Amino acid sequence: MASLAEASHNDEADTTHISEIGDGSHIVSDVRDPEGLADLLGDECVRTILVEAKKEPRSAAELSDCAGVSEPTVYRRLERLREYDLVTEEIQPVTDGKNYKLYRTRLDGIELDLDEDGFEITISRRDRMRDRFVQFVEGT
């Protein structure tokens, strides 16, 4: 793995700083709600969504079939995953005019560290080449 740039958290402003690793991944430190994230990842449906959407972009209907749950359940889980920026959605245009969304996992890994102050969660995310190019061109 390439060297890791520093990721830090500003307690006063309650902001998270994102740093880039040489391989294109991003690190986010100090998740603002580690208990909520742990609860979310404890859900079997969520884990299935993350695994299946990492293999390839999938629609909510496909994820529903993979997880064996209803589409409304999948949409609720996807909303929570988007709150933590663990999935992305993209519009898939269809020639008959009925566009639909595909979901892709951004999560690359999670690290949990214990120190004297408690737990620290570090999330690494992988951006798609297209997204990194757009960020480069737009200067963001």
C-alpha positions as CSV (number, residue, x, y, z in Angstrom):
1,M,0.0,0.0,0.0
2,A,1.2,3.5,-0.8
3,S,2.0,5.9,2.0
4,L,-0.9,7.3,3.9
5,A,-1.5,11.0,4.2
6,E,-2.7,12.3,7.5
7,A,-6.4,12.2,8.3
8,S,-7.5,14.4,11.2
9,H,-10.6,15.6,13.0
10,N,-11.2,19.1,14.4
11,D,-13.2,18.6,17.6
12,E,-14.1,22.3,17.9
13,A,-15.7,22.5,14.5
14,D,-16.8,18.8,14.5
15,T,-15.4,18.4,11.0
16,T,-13.7,15.5,9.4
17,H,-10.6,15.9,7.1
18,I,-10.3,13.6,4.2
19,S,-6.9,12.6,2.9
20,E,-5.9,10.7,-0.2
21,I,-3.7,7.6,-0.3
22,G,-1.4,7.2,-3.3
23,D,-3.7,4.4,-4.8
24,G,-6.7,6.7,-5.2
25,S,-8.5,5.7,-1.9
26,H,-9.6,8.3,0.5
27,I,-9.4,8.1,4.3
28,V,-12.0,9.6,6.6
29,S,-11.2,9.7,10.2
30,D,-13.3,10.1,13.3
31,V,-16.8,9.1,12.1
32,R,-19.2,11.5,13.8
33,D,-21.5,8.7,14.9
34,P,-19.5,5.5,15.4
35,E,-22.3,3.8,17.3
36,G,-24.7,4.5,14.4
37,L,-22.2,3.1,11.9
38,A,-21.5,0.0,14.0
39,D,-25.3,-0.5,14.2
40,L,-25.7,-0.1,10.5
41,L,-22.9,-2.5,9.6
42,G,-24.4,-5.0,12.1
43,D,-27.4,-5.3,9.7
44,E,-27.2,-8.4,7.4
45,C,-29.2,-6.7,4.7
46,V,-26.7,-3.8,4.7
47,R,-23.7,-6.1,4.5
48,T,-25.3,-7.9,1.5
49,I,-26.0,-4.6,-0.2
50,L,-22.4,-3.5,0.3
51,V,-20.9,-6.8,-1.0
52,E,-23.2,-7.1,-4.0
53,A,-22.9,-3.4,-5.0
54,K,-19.1,-3.7,-4.8
55,K,-19.1,-6.5,-7.3
56,E,-20.9,-4.4,-9.8
57,P,-23.4,-1.5,-9.9
58,R,-26.9,-2.8,-9.0
59,S,-30.4,-1.5,-9.0
60,A,-32.6,-1.6,-5.9
61,A,-34.6,-4.4,-7.4
62,E,-31.4,-6.5,-7.9
63,L,-30.3,-5.7,-4.4
64,S,-33.7,-6.7,-3.1
65,D,-33.4,-10.1,-4.8
66,C,-29.8,-10.6,-3.5
67,A,-30.7,-9.7,0.1
68,G,-34.1,-11.5,0.1
69,V,-35.9,-8.4,1.4
70,S,-38.5,-5.9,-0.1
71,E,-37.4,-3.0,-2.2
72,P,-38.6,-0.5,0.4
73,T,-36.3,-2.2,2.9
74,V,-33.4,-1.8,0.5
75,Y,-34.2,1.8,-0.1
76,R,-34.2,2.5,3.6
77,R,-30.8,0.8,4.0
78,L,-29.4,2.6,1.0
79,E,-30.5,6.0,2.5
80,R,-28.6,5.2,5.7
81,L,-25.6,4.0,3.7
82,R,-25.6,7.3,1.7
83,E,-25.6,9.2,5.1
84,Y,-22.2,7.7,5.8
85,D,-21.1,8.1,2.1
86,L,-20.6,4.3,1.8
87,V,-22.6,4.0,-1.5
88,T,-23.1,6.2,-4.5
89,E,-26.0,6.3,-6.9
90,E,-26.0,7.0,-10.6
91,I,-28.8,7.5,-13.1
92,Q,-28.9,4.7,-15.8
93,P,-30.7,6.2,-18.8
94,V,-33.0,3.8,-20.7
95,T,-34.3,4.3,-24.2
96,D,-38.0,4.1,-23.3
97,G,-37.6,7.1,-21.0
98,K,-37.8,5.3,-17.7
99,N,-34.4,6.0,-16.1
100,Y,-33.4,4.1,-13.0
101,K,-30.7,4.3,-10.4
102,L,-27.7,2.0,-10.0
103,Y,-25.9,1.8,-6.6
104,R,-22.2,1.2,-6.2
105,T,-20.3,0.6,-2.9
106,R,-17.6,3.2,-2.1
107,L,-16.4,1.5,1.0
108,D,-13.0,0.0,0.7
109,G,-12.3,-0.8,4.3
110,I,-12.9,0.0,7.9
111,E,-10.3,0.1,10.7
112,L,-11.3,0.2,14.4
113,D,-8.6,1.4,16.8
114,L,-8.8,1.5,20.6
115,D,-6.7,3.9,22.6
116,E,-7.0,5.6,26.0
117,D,-9.7,8.0,24.8
118,G,-11.9,5.3,23.3
119,F,-12.5,4.0,19.8
120,E,-11.6,5.6,16.5
121,I,-13.0,4.4,13.2
122,T,-11.2,5.1,10.0
123,I,-13.1,4.5,6.8
124,S,-11.3,4.2,3.4
125,R,-13.3,4.8,0.3
126,R,-12.4,4.2,-3.3
127,D,-13.5,6.7,-5.9
128,R,-14.1,5.6,-9.5
129,M,-11.6,7.0,-12.1
130,R,-14.4,9.0,-13.7
131,D,-15.2,10.7,-10.4
132,R,-11.6,11.5,-9.7
133,F,-11.2,13.0,-13.3
134,V,-14.3,15.2,-12.8
135,Q,-12.9,16.4,-9.4
136,F,-9.6,17.1,-11.1
137,V,-11.2,19.1,-13.9
138,E,-13.5,21.0,-11.7
139,G,-10.7,21.7,-9.2
140,T,-12.7,20.3,-6.2
